[in-house]
Amino acid sequence: MPLITNLIDDKSPLIKYDSTWLPGTSADDQSEDQYYHGTFTTNNVTNGRATFTFNGTIIWWYSALRNNHGTFVVQIDDKTYGPYDGYSAVDQFMVPIFNISGLNQGTHQLTLTNTGSGTTLYVGADVIVWQSNVGDDNDQLITETIDDPDPRFQYQESLWSSPSDVNVYSNGTGHYTEEQTSATLTFTLKPYNILSVGDMVTLFGKTGPTNGPYTVQLDGGQTNTYNATTNLPYYGITLFHADNLGSGQHQLTITNSPSASGQGLGIDYAIVSSLSR
């Protein structure tokens, strides 16, 4: 039975932080380079919350244990776990400060809430990993990377250009726009005997100070809104993820929706996956 593992960095817009969360920086923390990809997001406000929705049976929330970190609780759907304590006299990094297994295969919502106080008020986010068991023992997961110049990506070329920092995009190619315009990705997943979480698409791109809000719509369904604004530029970040798609042709539409002049959208590549027997 294929085991699917997904990972997103703390800079992904798929993690919904409330306004009390702030980016960790080397100016504030000389241990920034000890975190995954040298990035982390931090909170020092009681009741500060971060939320993430996933489809799986197991999830790990990685952060750090430190001498200024304190207590927090985690809610999965309608059940609350904890409190847990993030305090350690000796700094420890890339530690799973919360994990749970044995969830029913399906969509779940995780909410982490800071319950710290006094001198141990901090809690952080570094990386989130989740897993799903799908299919049968004889199945295998087939994965394909679709780079942004692939004709399955369609753009109104007059409104898109190669970004000035294209050298740090995957394979040295990318598409960038500051216009309110869309790009579409059309892809086909092979037939399988059941609807599977292994039928999925993940879109990667850039977040940064000059990036802003964007929307994603899959197969003409619900429009989801995200925000790619971060304190510094980051590349290869998960901008969208969906699974349980089913076989056949699918179309993903991503639209730049700037809230201020000069906010852009950077597209790098997508990964599509499906089960095969």
Secondary structure by P-SEA (a helix, b strand, c coil): cbbbbbbbccccccccccccbbbbcccccccccccccccbbbbcccccbbbbbbbccbbbbbbbbcccbbbbccccccccccccccccccccccccccccccccccbbbbbbbbcccccccbbbbcbbbbbbbbccccbbbbbbbbcccccccccccccccccccccccccccccccccccbbbbbbccccccccccccbbbbbbbbcccbbbbbbbccccbbbbbbcccccccccccccccccccccbbbbbbbbbcccccccccccbbbbbbbcc
